[in-house]
Amino acid sequence: MHINWATTVTFPEYPNAQLQEDLRCRISEATDDDLLAAYLYWTEGRVAVDWFADAYDLATEAEEEQGHLTNLVTPMDSPFTAEYSQARTDLQAALSEAISDATASREVARSIWRELREAISGDVAARYRAGADEASWEATRLGPVKGKLTEAERFMRRALKRHRDVMHDLALREEEMKSFLSSEASVSLEEIHRMTPTAFEQTVAALAKRDGYQILRSGGGARDLGADVIAVTPCGLRIVAQCKHRQGGRGKVGSPDIQTLNGTARPEHHADVVVAITNGTFTKPASEFASNHDIHLLDEARLKRWGTWGEPLLAVLGLADVVEYIA
């Protein structure tokens, strides 16, 4: 075998003379094939160890990010609570997938390294000679490990960036919301609960005007035929609303009121959108009747979104996409 004995690697002086003699004999008998095979064999093992470490590091990082996510408090009773929760869910799923992929890759690398250790008892050079069964090589299973790890890390990085971007955007919107809540445009539920029925109707009309609607009626009366507020959106939709105030927000609107609204809103007032609005809640029969007759219900929770947080009425009612289609 051709060995450059001028190399900085020197033959050790083993304390056992027999061991040193046997090693020298074996080296002297080694061929170039043996040298290359031994290096290939060692390198495969080294790569398996390195990729095991990469997989371990990726799993550890993902687990640490999960810990940070667990400590992140989701703001409750916020216009953005659902978005905060969704961002958390999306990142949690991505981190779990990264951990799963990294753990699987780590176990494959560990298994291959162990098999390589066991293979030292065989003819190492025979592993790499022409015609050898390449399918039996541990390296054939090692190959895909790095690709899977790379993709798992890329996926995790993208998920972390998306989460950071979403959280940054939500923080900015929270600041804007604070400014809105301190303005006269925001009407709190506490204010609404203290109102008279007439003031409530006028407030609903004012909120519709805030949305940019033309107000045709801003209060009901003895002959209102179930329409307390009538407004027209910029795209021409005619909205007919019946307002039912409940003192202190305590009380429910029943089915008879919704049936009355259904009987007049479209035939008498030519409504495109029919909505019943209360600062309380609706009974189950009222909700079922409204669902069956295409009547939208705005209860206390939705009223807060519209009146207090400033979300447009049609968005609260789930009709924003319909308006965009018409426009």
Sine and cosine of phi, psi and omega as CSV:
sin_phi,cos_phi,sin_psi,cos_psi,sin_omega,cos_omega
0.00,0.00,0.62,-0.79,0.00,-1.00
-1.00,0.03,0.94,-0.35,0.03,-1.00
-0.83,-0.55,0.77,-0.64,0.06,-1.00
-0.99,0.15,0.99,-0.14,-0.07,-1.00
-0.96,0.29,-0.03,1.00,0.07,-1.00
-1.00,0.09,0.00,1.00,0.00,-1.00
-0.88,0.48,0.37,-0.93,0.01,-1.00
-0.96,0.29,-0.22,0.98,0.07,-1.00
-1.00,0.09,0.87,-0.49,-0.04,-1.00
-0.95,-0.32,0.45,-0.89,0.02,-1.00
-0.95,0.32,0.82,-0.57,-0.07,-1.00
-0.91,0.41,0.45,-0.89,0.13,-0.99
-1.00,-0.07,1.00,-0.02,-0.05,-1.00
-0.95,0.32,0.63,-0.78,-0.03,-1.00
-0.92,0.40,-0.40,0.92,0.00,-1.00
-0.99,-0.12,0.88,-0.47,-0.08,-1.00
-0.90,0.44,-0.63,0.78,-0.01,-1.00
-0.91,0.42,-0.67,0.74,0.03,-1.00
-0.88,0.48,-0.69,0.72,-0.03,-1.00
-0.91,0.42,-0.61,0.79,0.00,-1.00
-0.93,0.36,-0.70,0.71,-0.01,-1.00
-0.89,0.46,-0.64,0.76,0.01,-1.00
-0.91,0.42,-0.68,0.74,0.01,-1.00
-0.89,0.46,-0.64,0.77,0.00,-1.00
-0.90,0.43,-0.72,0.69,0.00,-1.00
-0.88,0.48,-0.67,0.74,-0.01,-1.00
-0.91,0.42,-0.64,0.77,-0.01,-1.00
-0.91,0.42,-0.45,0.89,0.01,-1.00
-1.00,0.05,-0.18,0.98,-0.08,-1.00
-0.93,0.36,0.56,-0.83,0.04,-1.00
-0.97,-0.24,0.13,-0.99,0.09,-1.00
-0.87,0.50,-0.58,0.82,0.06,-1.00
-0.87,0.50,-0.68,0.73,0.01,-1.00
-0.88,0.47,-0.67,0.74,-0.02,-1.00
-0.89,0.46,-0.76,0.65,-0.02,-1.00
-0.91,0.42,-0.68,0.74,0.00,-1.00
-0.88,0.47,-0.68,0.73,0.00,-1.00
-0.89,0.46,-0.65,0.76,0.00,-1.00
-0.93,0.38,-0.67,0.74,0.05,-1.00
-0.88,0.48,-0.69,0.72,-0.01,-1.00
-0.88,0.48,-0.72,0.69,0.00,-1.00
-0.90,0.44,-0.65,0.76,-0.04,-1.00
-0.91,0.41,-0.64,0.77,0.05,-1.00
-0.86,0.51,-0.69,0.73,0.03,-1.00
-0.91,0.42,-0.63,0.77,0.01,-1.00
-0.91,0.42,-0.67,0.74,0.03,-1.00
-0.90,0.44,-0.67,0.75,0.03,-1.00
-0.87,0.50,-0.66,0.75,0.02,-1.00
-0.92,0.40,-0.68,0.73,-0.01,-1.00
-0.90,0.44,-0.70,0.71,-0.04,-1.00
-0.94,0.33,-0.51,0.86,0.14,-0.99
-0.87,0.50,-0.70,0.71,0.00,-1.00
-0.90,0.43,-0.64,0.76,0.03,-1.00
-0.88,0.47,-0.69,0.72,0.00,-1.00
-0.90,0.43,-0.65,0.76,0.02,-1.00
-0.89,0.46,-0.70,0.72,-0.01,-1.00
-0.90,0.44,-0.66,0.75,-0.01,-1.00
-0.90,0.43,-0.71,0.70,0.02,-1.00
-0.89,0.46,-0.66,0.75,0.01,-1.00
-0.90,0.44,-0.68,0.73,0.01,-1.00
-0.89,0.45,-0.69,0.73,0.01,-1.00
-0.89,0.45,-0.63,0.78,0.02,-1.00
-0.92,0.40,-0.61,0.79,0.05,-1.00
-0.91,0.41,-0.64,0.77,0.04,-1.00
-0.90,0.43,-0.58,0.81,0.07,-1.00
-0.89,0.46,-0.63,0.78,0.04,-1.00
-0.89,0.46,-0.67,0.74,0.05,-1.00
-0.89,0.46,-0.64,0.77,-0.02,-1.00
-0.91,0.41,-0.61,0.79,0.02,-1.00
-0.89,0.45,-0.57,0.82,-0.02,-1.00
-0.99,0.14,-0.14,0.99,0.00,-1.00
-0.99,0.16,0.86,-0.51,-0.05,-1.00
-1.00,0.05,0.81,-0.59,0.05,-1.00
-0.99,0.13,0.84,-0.54,0.02,-1.00
-0.88,0.47,0.76,-0.65,0.03,-1.00
-0.99,-0.12,0.35,-0.94,0.03,-1.00
0.78,0.62,0.73,0.68,0.04,-1.00
-0.83,-0.56,0.48,-0.88,0.08,-1.00
-0.85,0.52,-0.34,0.94,-0.11,-0.99
-0.94,-0.34,0.20,0.98,-0.04,-1.00
-0.83,0.56,-0.71,0.70,-0.02,-1.00
-0.89,0.45,-0.62,0.78,0.00,-1.00
-0.94,0.35,-0.64,0.77,0.09,-1.00
-0.87,0.50,-0.71,0.71,-0.03,-1.00
-0.91,0.42,-0.65,0.76,0.00,-1.00
-0.91,0.41,-0.66,0.75,0.03,-1.00
-0.88,0.47,-0.65,0.76,0.03,-1.00
-0.90,0.44,-0.71,0.70,-0.01,-1.00
-0.89,0.46,-0.68,0.73,-0.02,-1.00
-0.89,0.45,-0.71,0.70,-0.02,-1.00
-0.93,0.37,-0.64,0.77,0.02,-1.00
-0.86,0.51,-0.68,0.73,0.01,-1.00
-0.90,0.43,-0.67,0.75,0.00,-1.00
-0.91,0.41,-0.67,0.74,0.00,-1.00
-0.92,0.39,-0.63,0.77,0.03,-1.00
-0.89,0.45,-0.64,0.77,0.03,-1.00
-0.91,0.40,-0.64,0.77,0.02,-1.00
-0.90,0.44,-0.67,0.75,0.03,-1.00
-0.89,0.45,-0.68,0.73,0.01,-1.00
-0.88,0.47,-0.72,0.69,-0.01,-1.00
-0.91,0.41,-0.68,0.74,-0.01,-1.00
-0.91,0.41,-0.65,0.76,0.01,-1.00
-0.91,0.42,-0.68,0.74,0.02,-1.00
-0.89,0.45,-0.68,0.73,0.01,-1.00
-0.91,0.42,-0.63,0.77,0.02,-1.00
-0.88,0.47,-0.66,0.75,-0.02,-1.00
-0.94,0.35,-0.59,0.81,0.06,-1.00
-0.90,0.44,-0.73,0.68,0.00,-1.00
-0.88,0.47,-0.65,0.76,0.02,-1.00
-0.89,0.45,-0.69,0.72,-0.01,-1.00
-0.89,0.45,-0.68,0.73,-0.01,-1.00
-0.91,0.41,-0.66,0.75,0.01,-1.00
-0.88,0.47,-0.65,0.76,0.02,-1.00
-0.91,0.42,-0.66,0.75,0.02,-1.00
-0.90,0.43,-0.62,0.79,0.04,-1.00
-0.90,0.43,-0.61,0.79,0.04,-1.00
-0.88,0.47,-0.64,0.76,-0.01,-1.00
-0.94,0.33,-0.48,0.88,-0.07,-1.00
-0.96,0.29,-0.16,0.99,-0.04,-1.00
-0.89,0.45,-0.35,0.94,-0.03,-1.00
-0.97,0.22,-0.19,0.98,-0.03,-1.00
-0.99,-0.10,-0.15,-0.99,0.03,-1.00
-0.99,0.12,0.98,-0.18,-0.08,-1.00
-0.89,0.46,-0.65,0.76,-0.03,-1.00
-0.88,0.47,-0.57,0.83,-0.02,-1.00
-0.90,0.44,-0.40,0.92,-0.01,-1.00
-0.89,0.45,-0.49,0.87,-0.18,-0.98
-0.92,-0.40,0.01,1.00,0.00,-1.00
-0.95,0.33,0.44,-0.90,0.02,-1.00
-0.82,0.57,0.71,-0.70,0.01,-1.00
1.00,-0.04,-0.08,1.00,0.02,-1.00
-0.93,0.38,0.42,-0.91,-0.02,-1.00
-0.97,0.25,0.99,-0.10,-0.06,-1.00
-0.92,0.40,-0.44,0.90,-0.01,-1.00
-0.89,0.45,-0.37,0.93,-0.02,-1.00
-1.00,0.07,-0.13,0.99,-0.02,-1.00
-0.92,0.40,0.69,-0.72,0.10,-0.99
-0.89,0.46,-0.51,0.86,-0.05,-1.00
-0.91,0.42,-0.41,0.91,0.02,-1.00
-0.91,0.41,-0.49,0.87,0.07,-1.00
-1.00,0.05,-0.35,0.93,0.00,-1.00
-0.97,0.26,-0.54,0.84,-0.07,-1.00
-0.76,0.66,-0.80,0.60,-0.07,-1.00
-0.94,0.35,-0.24,0.97,-0.09,-1.00
-0.87,0.50,-0.74,0.68,-0.07,-1.00
-0.91,0.42,-0.64,0.77,0.02,-1.00
-0.88,0.47,-0.67,0.75,0.01,-1.00
-0.92,0.39,-0.65,0.76,0.02,-1.00
-0.90,0.43,-0.69,0.73,-0.01,-1.00
-0.88,0.47,-0.70,0.71,0.01,-1.00
-0.92,0.39,-0.63,0.78,0.02,-1.00
-0.90,0.44,-0.66,0.75,0.01,-1.00
-0.93,0.37,-0.67,0.75,0.02,-1.00
-0.88,0.47,-0.67,0.74,0.01,-1.00
-0.89,0.46,-0.68,0.73,-0.01,-1.00
-0.91,0.41,-0.67,0.74,0.01,-1.00
-0.88,0.47,-0.68,0.74,0.02,-1.00
-0.89,0.46,-0.67,0.74,-0.01,-1.00
-0.90,0.44,-0.67,0.75,0.02,-1.00
-0.90,0.43,-0.64,0.76,0.02,-1.00
-0.91,0.40,-0.69,0.72,0.03,-1.00
-0.86,0.52,-0.68,0.73,-0.01,-1.00
-0.90,0.44,-0.68,0.73,0.04,-1.00
-0.88,0.47,-0.68,0.74,-0.01,-1.00
-0.90,0.43,-0.68,0.73,0.00,-1.00
-0.90,0.44,-0.70,0.71,-0.01,-1.00
-0.90,0.43,-0.61,0.79,0.04,-1.00
-0.91,0.42,-0.71,0.71,0.02,-1.00
-0.88,0.47,-0.68,0.73,0.00,-1.00
-0.91,0.42,-0.59,0.80,0.02,-1.00
-0.90,0.45,-0.66,0.75,0.03,-1.00
-0.90,0.43,-0.67,0.74,0.00,-1.00
-0.93,0.37,-0.53,0.85,0.07,-1.00
-0.89,0.45,-0.65,0.76,0.02,-1.00
-0.90,0.43,-0.67,0.75,0.05,-1.00
-0.89,0.46,-0.63,0.77,0.00,-1.00
-0.90,0.44,-0.64,0.77,0.03,-1.00
-0.86,0.51,-0.66,0.75,0.03,-1.00
-0.90,0.43,-0.65,0.76,-0.01,-1.00
-0.92,0.40,-0.68,0.74,-0.04,-1.00
-0.89,0.45,-0.46,0.89,0.00,-1.00
-1.00,0.03,-0.02,1.00,-0.01,-1.00
-1.00,-0.06,0.21,-0.98,0.02,-1.00
-0.95,0.31,-0.27,0.96,-0.03,-1.00
-0.95,0.33,-0.37,0.93,-0.01,-1.00
-1.00,-0.04,0.75,-0.66,0.02,-1.00
-0.89,-0.46,0.89,-0.46,-0.05,-1.00
-0.97,0.24,0.38,-0.92,0.06,-1.00
-0.90,0.44,-0.55,0.84,0.01,-1.00
-0.87,0.50,-0.67,0.74,0.06,-1.00
-0.89,0.45,-0.71,0.70,-0.04,-1.00
-0.89,0.45,-0.66,0.75,-0.02,-1.00
-0.88,0.47,-0.46,0.89,-0.04,-1.00
-1.00,0.04,-0.10,0.99,-0.08,-1.00
-0.96,0.28,0.30,-0.95,0.19,-0.98
-1.00,0.10,0.30,-0.95,0.05,-1.00
-0.82,0.57,-0.64,0.77,0.00,-1.00
-0.92,0.40,-0.70,0.71,0.02,-1.00
-0.89,0.45,-0.57,0.82,0.02,-1.00
-0.90,0.44,-0.69,0.72,0.03,-1.00
-0.88,0.48,-0.67,0.74,0.00,-1.00
-0.92,0.40,-0.58,0.82,0.04,-1.00
-0.92,0.39,-0.66,0.75,0.05,-1.00
-0.87,0.50,-0.68,0.73,0.04,-1.00
-0.89,0.46,-0.66,0.75,0.01,-1.00
-0.90,0.43,-0.61,0.79,0.03,-1.00
-0.92,0.39,-0.62,0.79,0.06,-1.00
-0.90,0.43,-0.63,0.77,0.05,-1.00
-0.90,0.43,-0.61,0.79,0.05,-1.00
-0.86,0.51,-0.55,0.83,0.03,-1.00
-0.97,0.25,-0.10,0.99,0.01,-1.00
0.99,-0.10,0.28,0.96,-0.03,-1.00
-1.00,0.04,0.48,-0.88,0.14,-0.99
-0.99,0.10,0.80,-0.60,-0.06,-1.00
-1.00,-0.08,0.87,-0.49,0.03,-1.00
-0.99,-0.14,-0.45,0.89,0.06,-1.00
-0.54,-0.84,0.74,-0.67,-0.07,-1.00
-0.87,-0.49,0.31,0.95,0.04,-1.00
0.00,-1.00,0.51,-0.86,-0.03,-1.00
-1.00,-0.05,-0.14,-0.99,0.00,-1.00
-0.10,-0.99,-0.24,-0.97,-0.06,-1.00
-0.89,0.45,-0.51,0.86,-0.06,-1.00
-0.91,-0.42,0.51,0.86,-0.04,-1.00
-0.98,0.20,-0.19,0.98,0.00,-1.00
0.80,0.61,0.67,0.74,0.10,-0.99
0.99,0.11,0.00,1.00,-0.03,-1.00
-0.94,-0.35,0.96,-0.28,0.03,-1.00
-1.00,0.07,-0.58,0.81,0.01,-1.00
-0.72,-0.70,0.75,-0.67,0.08,-1.00
-0.82,-0.58,0.79,-0.61,-0.04,-1.00
-0.63,-0.78,0.41,-0.91,0.00,-1.00
-0.84,-0.54,0.79,-0.61,-0.01,-1.00
-0.97,0.24,0.30,-0.95,0.03,-1.00
-0.83,0.55,-0.45,0.89,0.00,-1.00
-1.00,-0.03,0.10,0.99,0.12,-0.99
0.99,-0.11,0.09,1.00,0.03,-1.00
-0.97,0.26,0.73,-0.68,0.00,-1.00
-0.99,-0.11,0.87,-0.49,-0.04,-1.00
-0.96,-0.29,0.80,-0.59,0.05,-1.00
-0.91,-0.43,0.84,-0.55,-0.07,-1.00
-0.84,-0.55,0.66,-0.75,0.16,-0.99
-0.95,-0.32,0.75,-0.66,-0.07,-1.00
-0.94,-0.33,0.77,-0.64,0.02,-1.00
-0.80,-0.60,0.97,-0.23,-0.03,-1.00
-1.00,0.06,0.65,-0.76,0.06,-1.00
-0.84,-0.54,0.86,-0.52,-0.08,-1.00
-0.85,0.52,0.81,-0.59,0.00,-1.00
0.95,0.32,0.12,0.99,-0.02,-1.00
0.97,0.23,0.15,0.99,-0.03,-1.00
-0.98,-0.20,0.85,-0.52,0.01,-1.00
0.70,-0.71,0.38,-0.92,-0.04,-1.00
-0.86,-0.52,0.46,-0.89,0.09,-1.00
-0.99,-0.13,0.77,-0.64,-0.07,-1.00
-1.00,-0.09,0.05,-1.00,-0.05,-1.00
-0.88,0.47,-0.61,0.79,-0.03,-1.00
-0.83,0.55,-0.64,0.77,0.01,-1.00
-0.90,0.43,-0.64,0.77,0.00,-1.00
-0.94,0.34,-0.59,0.81,0.05,-1.00
-0.90,0.43,-0.64,0.77,0.04,-1.00
-0.89,0.46,-0.70,0.71,0.02,-1.00
-0.88,0.47,-0.65,0.76,0.00,-1.00
-0.90,0.44,-0.56,0.83,-0.05,-1.00
-0.96,0.27,-0.29,0.96,-0.07,-1.00
-0.85,-0.52,-0.47,0.88,-0.16,-0.99
-0.84,0.54,-0.73,0.68,-0.02,-1.00
-1.00,0.03,-0.75,0.66,-0.02,-1.00
-0.90,0.43,-0.64,0.77,-0.09,-1.00
-1.00,-0.09,-0.58,0.81,-0.12,-0.99
-0.93,-0.37,0.00,1.00,0.08,-1.00
0.83,0.56,0.71,0.71,-0.05,-1.00
-0.96,0.29,0.63,-0.77,0.20,-0.98
-1.00,-0.03,-0.57,0.82,0.03,-1.00
-0.78,-0.62,0.81,-0.58,0.01,-1.00
-0.94,-0.35,0.78,-0.63,-0.05,-1.00
-0.63,-0.78,0.70,-0.72,0.11,-0.99
-0.97,-0.26,0.76,-0.65,-0.11,-0.99
-0.85,-0.53,0.76,-0.65,0.07,-1.00
-0.60,-0.80,0.42,-0.91,0.12,-0.99
-1.00,-0.05,0.12,0.99,0.08,-1.00
-0.94,-0.34,-0.74,-0.67,0.01,-1.00
-0.69,-0.72,0.02,-1.00,0.02,-1.00
-0.89,-0.45,0.55,-0.83,0.06,-1.00
-0.95,0.31,0.29,-0.96,0.02,-1.00
-0.88,0.47,-0.70,0.71,0.05,-1.00
-0.87,0.50,-0.61,0.79,0.02,-1.00
-0.90,0.43,-0.67,0.74,0.01,-1.00
-0.90,0.43,-0.66,0.75,0.00,-1.00
-0.92,0.40,-0.68,0.73,0.01,-1.00
-0.90,0.44,-0.70,0.71,0.00,-1.00
-0.87,0.49,-0.67,0.74,0.00,-1.00
-0.89,0.46,-0.62,0.79,-0.03,-1.00
-0.97,0.24,-0.29,0.96,-0.08,-1.00
-0.85,-0.53,0.37,0.93,0.09,-1.00
0.82,0.57,0.72,0.69,0.08,-1.00
-0.92,-0.38,0.75,-0.66,-0.04,-1.00
-1.00,-0.03,0.65,-0.76,-0.02,-1.00
-0.92,-0.40,0.75,-0.66,0.04,-1.00
-0.88,-0.48,0.98,-0.20,-0.02,-1.00
-1.00,-0.08,-0.19,-0.98,-0.07,-1.00
-0.84,0.55,-0.70,0.71,-0.04,-1.00
-0.90,0.44,-0.69,0.72,0.01,-1.00
-0.95,0.32,-0.56,0.83,0.03,-1.00
-0.89,0.46,-0.59,0.81,0.05,-1.00
-0.90,0.44,-0.67,0.75,0.02,-1.00
-0.87,0.49,-0.66,0.75,-0.03,-1.00
-0.98,0.19,-0.82,0.57,-0.13,-0.99
-0.97,0.24,-0.67,0.74,-0.11,-0.99
-1.00,0.00,-0.73,0.68,-0.09,-1.00
-1.00,0.03,-0.26,0.97,0.08,-1.00
1.00,0.09,0.21,0.98,0.05,-1.00
-0.94,0.35,0.73,-0.68,-0.04,-1.00
-0.83,0.56,0.56,-0.83,-0.06,-1.00
-0.83,0.56,-0.74,0.67,-0.06,-1.00
-0.92,0.40,-0.49,0.87,0.08,-1.00
-0.93,0.36,-0.65,0.76,0.04,-1.00
-0.89,0.46,-0.61,0.79,-0.01,-1.00
-0.98,0.17,-0.07,1.00,-0.01,-1.00
0.98,0.20,0.43,0.90,-0.06,-1.00
-0.92,-0.39,0.15,0.99,-0.04,-1.00
-0.86,0.50,-0.65,0.76,0.00,-1.00
-0.92,0.40,-0.58,0.82,0.02,-1.00
-0.90,0.43,-0.67,0.74,0.00,-1.00
-0.90,0.43,-0.67,0.74,0.03,-1.00
-0.88,0.47,-0.62,0.79,0.00,-1.00
-0.90,0.43,-0.69,0.72,-0.02,-1.00
-0.91,0.41,-0.67,0.74,-0.03,-1.00
-0.91,0.42,0.00,0.00,0.00,0.00
